[in-house]
Amino acid sequence: MEAIYLVIVVFLLILAVFDLFVGVSNDAVNFLNSAIGAKVAKFRTVMFVASLGVLVGAVMSAGMMDVARHGIMHPVNYSFHEVMVIFLAVMVTDVIILDMFNTLGLPTSTTVSLVFELLGGTFVLALIKMSSDPSLTFNDMLNSDKALSVIIAIFVSVAIAFFFGIIVQWISRVIFTFNYKKHLRYTIALFGGISFTFLTYFIFIKGLGDSPFISDGFRSWINDNTQMLMCVVFVGSTILMEILHLLRVNVFKFIVLLGTFALAMAFAGNDLVNFIGVPLAGLSSYQDYMANGNGDPTGFLMTSLMESAKSPLLYLVLAGIIMIVAMTTSKKAQNVIKTSVDLSRQDEGDEMFGSSKAARSVVRFTQETGGALARFVPRPLARWIDARFQKDDVILEEGAAFDIVRAAVNLVLASMLIIFGTNYKLPLSTTYVTFMVAMGTSLADRAWSRESAVFRVTGVISVIGGWFITAGVAFAACSIVCLLMYFGGIAVMFIFMGVVVFLLIRSNINYNKKAKEEKKDDVFLLMMRTRDPEIVWDLLTKHVSRTQSFVNRFAMEHLNKILDGLESENHHALSKCQRELKTEQEQLKKFRRKELLALRRVPVEIAAERNTWYHLGANSDEQFVYCLKRMLEPIKEHIDNNFNPVPQLYIDEYRPVREKISDLMGRTEKMLETTRFTEYDEVLAEADKLKDELSVIRKHHYDRMQSDHDVSNLKISLVYLNILQESQEFLSIMRHQLRAANRFCGN
């Protein structure tokens, strides 16, 4: 039996490594968002600073490990077997949930998932034990007060972070404006001194001062002289910042890098428990059981978990190294960072999220409220404030999503809030705090224009909704898993181990496929990053040509699928085709928005000349989908109702037309892809000729319908008539697309 529990402990430690990779992929956004979004330094420099912060924070995180040991449960009333069931259920659930959110590219909360998983597993076993022993109560089984304080701290941090993000950023922007370099002479030293003092206080005094590696005497000296130290640091840092400014050093960049270090350190100190706290608690439980359990896993109570954790330094250092490797190599981490940066960027771009009813209501209410309050603000004051928020003079690094003023506020404010919670042993969600601070500062910066506000609000609602879903899913899933493991015994526990391995492998394979698909849109990313109009035009031409050639190929493939589905009466193929058409319709809307954003950045003379032809081509792309949907709808209804099959006469009559359409579409696709329109006139002429042939076939079919007295053939005759009509429209759309592409490319 001891060997079985050893296998479980080893599996927990292996899952801890996976959890570190998955969790850091999710949480790297917390401390990399601002530095990467503002392009304050090279990517390698940002990663080095963040890695150093992670390593220092990991070494100092020993005190937070108690949350996993006795922060939620009262282990004195749980046996070794029951504790191992809870720990394994928590880790199994945690890895799956975090990997699912990372794959979707949404930043979720590792703190919320851990707390609610522990709560769910402990709650289920508490009910079981209470049912068999009426003398036990929830207070005996659950550390309800601590659990409640943790949950409240997590969710209150959302409102606090958002509120202070708005206030602090609004004040900072009024002081510095978007052209911040003109307003640094008397303010930057004070701003830098305050920021440096707060960051130093939390990093060196509260962080290192509470570290278990600092002697008691030195810790007491720090606590007794805190105010004096802060005054000295403030005066010294203010003078230092002024000197750096006079030496033409960008103080904001210095603050952002220091804030990145502080936030990475806070993340590791606060969130490391979420990744390795449970496995280390399981290892400690196993060691205690082997030393004192006398071979009775169901009767040996885990009183030892009530003691504070004594995490070996080696484990903490190894965890820090794994986190650094995951942070610098994970593609999923970059995907989650992209979500957060896109929602907080200053200018317009590709909106990842669509519109929602809730977002529209929020935006409408905010606009109406803002309009009502604006009436009470004196006009001179309003004009002065608007002048401070003038975006035309914004100073942005090449490819940056927002400026370094906002990046500095994001990092300083988030660091203060997170390390404050850490030092009071409240595991605030670093994801909640940093994300909501970033959303608050972007709102205060007026980054959410009327054109993008509804999309940004939808994104925020989606992310916050994902957090609440995380809590519910984590609680319910861990409860179910824990219940199955408890009653199913060792066999079920091993089955879940296999399920986790399978799901992780499958998830990684699926994510790699998705990543390959997303790489196809790298051209758009290049268009939005470069500021050279000529380069933007060249890239836009490639993007439009690639989109149109793909749509051409997609349209022909789905025309064949629809006709084949009718001939074979394949309901499933037609349903799949319907879904794919809907997906492509949404994708074309996104592509059109992207290309329009790029078109606004090309040379004016080119945009004025090619604008009409771009829109004609984009309309043709969408019309292909509409045409296919009009063709598919009566065919699918016909097949769904099991009406008469299509006569062979119709199939034989239409086959030559179908082959000619396929040939013309193939030649058109080749011209669109290569932008060499060598067969332009010939294809247009043949398309006109084929349209005339279709008119003759349609007239013949009219006569056939008129003379056919068999009513049972009426429905399929109408379906065939619709195919002929839409085929003519299909050819017209192809002609429009080819003509627009030819003129758009300047031929």
HUNORUR-V583877 format. One record per residue. N is the residue number from 0. RES is the residue in one small letter. SS is DSSP state (H for helix, E for strand, - for the rest). PHI is phi in whole degrees, 0 to 359 (none if undefined). Layout:
BEGIN
n = (N N)
res = (RES RES)
ss = (SS SS)
phi = (PHI PHI)
END
This chain:
BEGIN
n = (0 1 2 3 4 5 6 7 8 9 10 11 12 13 14 15 16 17 18 19 20 21 22 23 24 25 26 27 28 29 30 31 32 33 34 35 36 37 38 39 40 41 42 43 44 45 46 47 48 49 50 51 52 53 54 55 56 57 58 59 60 61 62 63 64 65 66 67 68 69 70 71 72 73 74 75 76 77 78 79 80 81 82 83 84 85 86 87 88 89 90 91 92 93 94 95 96 97 98 99 100 101 102 103 104 105 106 107 108 109 110 111 112 113 114 115 116 117 118 119 120 121 122 123 124 125 126 127 128 129 130 131 132 133 134 135 136 137 138 139 140 141 142 143 144 145 146 147 148 149 150 151 152 153 154 155 156 157 158 159 160 161 162 163 164 165 166 167 168 169 170 171 172 173 174 175 176 177 178 179 180 181 182 183 184 185 186 187 188 189 190 191 192 193 194 195 196 197 198 199 200 201 202 203 204 205 206 207 208 209 210 211 212 213 214 215 216 217 218 219 220 221 222 223 224 225 226 227 228 229 230 231 232 233 234 235 236 237 238 239 240 241 242 243 244 245 246 247 248 249 250 251 252 253 254 255 256 257 258 259 260 261 262 263 264 265 266 267 268 269 270 271 272 273 274 275 276 277 278 279 280 281 282 283 284 285 286 287 288 289 290 291 292 293 294 295 296 297 298 299 300 301 302 303 304 305 306 307 308 309 310 311 312 313 314 315 316 317 318 319 320 321 322 323 324 325 326 327 328 329 330 331 332 333 334 335 336 337 338 339 340 341 342 343 344 345 346 347 348 349 350 351 352 353 354 355 356 357 358 359 360 361 362 363 364 365 366 367 368 369 370 371 372 373 374 375 376 377 378 379 380 381 382 383 384 385 386 387 388 389 390 391 392 393 394 395 396 397 398 399 400 401 402 403 404 405 406 407 408 409 410 411 412 413 414 415 416 417 418 419 420 421 422 423 424 425 426 427 428 429 430 431 432 433 434 435 436 437 438 439 440 441 442 443 444 445 446 447 448 449 450 451 452 453 454 455 456 457 458 459 460 461 462 463 464 465 466 467 468 469 470 471 472 473 474 475 476 477 478 479 480 481 482 483 484 485 486 487 488 489 490 491 492 493 494 495 496 497 498 499 500 501 502 503 504 505 506 507 508 509 510 511 512 513 514 515 516 517 518 519 520 521 522 523 524 525 526 527 528 529 530 531 532 533 534 535 536 537 538 539 540 541 542 543 544 545 546 547 548 549 550 551 552 553 554 555 556 557 558 559 560 561 562 563 564 565 566 567 568 569 570 571 572 573 574 575 576 577 578 579 580 581 582 583 584 585 586 587 588 589 590 591 592 593 594 595 596 597 598 599 600 601 602 603 604 605 606 607 608 609 610 611 612 613 614 615 616 617 618 619 620 621 622 623 624 625 626 627 628 629 630 631 632 633 634 635 636 637 638 639 640 641 642 643 644 645 646 647 648 649 650 651 652 653 654 655 656 657 658 659 660 661 662 663 664 665 666 667 668 669 670 671 672 673 674 675 676 677 678 679 680 681 682 683 684 685 686 687 688 689 690 691 692 693 694 695 696 697 698 699 700 701 702 703 704 705 706 707 708 709 710 711 712 713 714 715 716 717 718 719 720 721 722 723 724 725 726 727 728 729 730 731 732 733 734 735 736 737 738 739 740 741 742 743 744 745 746)
res = (m e a i y l v i v v f l l i l a v f d l f v g v s n d a v n f l n s a i g a k v a k f r t v m f v a s l g v l v g a v m s a g m m d v a r h g i m h p v n y s f h e v m v i f l a v m v t d v i i l d m f n t l g l p t s t t v s l v f e l l g g t f v l a l i k m s s d p s l t f n d m l n s d k a l s v i i a i f v s v a i a f f f g i i v q w i s r v i f t f n y k k h l r y t i a l f g g i s f t f l t y f i f i k g l g d s p f i s d g f r s w i n d n t q m l m c v v f v g s t i l m e i l h l l r v n v f k f i v l l g t f a l a m a f a g n d l v n f i g v p l a g l s s y q d y m a n g n g d p t g f l m t s l m e s a k s p l l y l v l a g i i m i v a m t t s k k a q n v i k t s v d l s r q d e g d e m f g s s k a a r s v v r f t q e t g g a l a r f v p r p l a r w i d a r f q k d d v i l e e g a a f d i v r a a v n l v l a s m l i i f g t n y k l p l s t t y v t f m v a m g t s l a d r a w s r e s a v f r v t g v i s v i g g w f i t a g v a f a a c s i v c l l m y f g g i a v m f i f m g v v v f l l i r s n i n y n k k a k e e k k d d v f l l m m r t r d p e i v w d l l t k h v s r t q s f v n r f a m e h l n k i l d g l e s e n h h a l s k c q r e l k t e q e q l k k f r r k e l l a l r r v p v e i a a e r n t w y h l g a n s d e q f v y c l k r m l e p i k e h i d n n f n p v p q l y i d e y r p v r e k i s d l m g r t e k m l e t t r f t e y d e v l a e a d k l k d e l s v i r k h h y d r m q s d h d v s n l k i s l v y l n i l q e s q e f l s i m r h q l r a a n r f c g n)
ss = (- H H H H H H H H H H H H H H H H H H H H H H H H H H H H H H H H H H H H - - - - - H H H H H H H H H H H H H H H H H - - H H H H H H H H H H - E - H H H - E H H H H H H H H H H H H H H H H H H H H H H H H H - - - - - H H H H H H H H H H H H H H H H H H H H H H H - - - - - H H H H E - H H H H H H H H H H H H H H H H H H H H H H H H H H H H H H H H H - - - H H H H - - - - H H H H H H H H H H H H H H H H H H H H - - - - - - - - H H H H H H H H H - H H H H H H H H H H H H H H H H H H H H H - - - - H H H H H H H H H H H H H H H H H H H H H H H H H H H H H H H H H H H H H H H H H H - - - - - - - - E - H H H H - - - - - - H H H H H H H H H H H H H H H H H - H H H H H H H H H H H H H H - - - - - - - - - - - - H H H H H H H H H H H H H H H H H H - - - - H H H H H H H H H H - - H H H - - - - - - - - - - H H H H H H H H H H H H H H H H H H H H - - - - - - H H H H H H H H H H H H H H H - - - - - - - - H H H H H H H H H H H H H H H H H H H H H H H H H H H H H H H H H H H H H H H H H H H H H H H H H H H H H H H H H H H H H H H H H H H H H H H H H H H H H - - - H H H H H H H H H H H H H H H H H H H H H H H H H H H H H H H H H H H H - - H H H H H H H H H H H H H H H H H H H H H H H H H H H H H - - - - H H H H H H H H H H H H H H H H H H H H H H H H H H H H H H H H H H H H H - - - - - - - H H H H H H H H H H H H H H H H H H H H H H H H H H H - - - - - H H H H H H H H H H H H H H H H H H H H H H H H H H H H - - - H H H H H H H H H H H H H H H H H H H H H H H H H H H H H H H H H H - - -)
phi = (none 298 295 295 293 296 299 296 296 299 296 301 292 295 297 299 295 300 296 297 296 293 294 292 302 283 267 300 303 299 248 257 306 290 295 285 298 265 53 285 201 297 302 296 294 300 294 296 298 295 297 298 297 298 295 296 296 297 296 266 269 304 294 284 295 293 300 286 278 217 286 247 257 259 296 296 254 238 279 301 299 295 296 294 298 298 297 294 298 298 291 299 294 296 298 294 296 295 294 296 293 297 297 283 78 250 284 256 248 292 294 298 298 296 298 283 291 300 295 295 296 293 298 296 292 297 298 296 291 291 291 268 224 300 287 278 235 298 295 282 260 240 277 298 297 295 299 295 295 296 296 298 299 295 279 294 299 298 293 298 297 294 297 292 299 295 296 294 291 298 296 298 290 299 287 264 62 284 268 295 294 277 233 255 302 249 245 294 296 293 298 296 296 297 298 297 294 297 296 295 302 283 285 265 267 282 285 292 295 265 291 293 266 263 294 297 295 293 295 296 297 297 297 284 239 300 298 297 297 294 297 297 296 297 296 296 290 296 297 299 295 295 296 299 296 295 275 65 272 285 296 299 297 299 295 296 293 295 294 298 300 297 289 295 295 297 301 294 293 271 257 300 300 293 261 240 300 292 301 292 294 294 297 298 297 296 297 294 295 296 277 227 280 55 71 240 292 271 248 276 276 267 297 296 288 286 283 294 292 239 288 301 302 301 298 293 294 299 298 298 295 297 298 295 299 297 296 271 244 285 288 293 299 295 292 292 300 300 300 293 295 297 286 244 292 283 258 279 189 288 276 290 248 272 262 222 298 297 296 298 294 297 297 296 297 296 296 294 294 299 296 292 291 297 293 266 268 304 300 301 294 297 295 295 295 299 295 288 254 289 274 297 259 299 256 236 290 303 81 283 273 204 272 282 296 293 300 296 297 307 287 296 293 296 299 299 294 289 290 300 295 299 289 258 59 254 286 301 283 297 295 301 295 293 294 287 298 298 291 296 291 291 294 297 279 59 284 266 285 296 283 240 302 295 287 293 296 300 297 297 298 297 293 297 300 298 296 293 297 304 299 294 294 298 297 292 296 293 299 293 298 297 296 296 293 294 275 276 76 300 300 293 298 289 298 295 300 295 299 298 300 298 295 294 295 295 298 294 296 296 293 297 296 296 296 296 295 291 295 295 257 295 299 297 300 295 299 280 269 272 247 274 302 295 293 301 295 299 293 296 301 296 296 295 298 294 298 292 294 294 298 300 294 300 297 293 299 280 297 296 297 294 292 294 296 292 295 268 54 265 297 295 296 291 295 297 299 298 295 293 295 295 298 295 299 294 295 294 298 294 298 295 297 300 293 294 298 288 298 288 252 274 307 301 296 288 300 296 281 259 304 300 288 298 294 297 294 295 297 297 303 290 294 304 294 298 297 295 294 294 287 288 304 293 293 296 297 297 290 300 272 57 285 303 290 290 295 298 301 294 299 294 292 272 304 300 295 299 294 293 299 299 295 294 294 296 292 295 301 297 293 296 289 267 58 248 259 289 254 304 296 296 294 298 295 294 295 297 296 291 297 295 299 296 296 295 297 294 298 296 289 303 298 295 295 293 271 276 266 276 296 295 270 298 296 290 294 293 297 293 300 296 298 296 295 289 294 298 295 301 292 297 296 299 296 297 297 295 297 295 296 298 285 295 279 91 268)
END
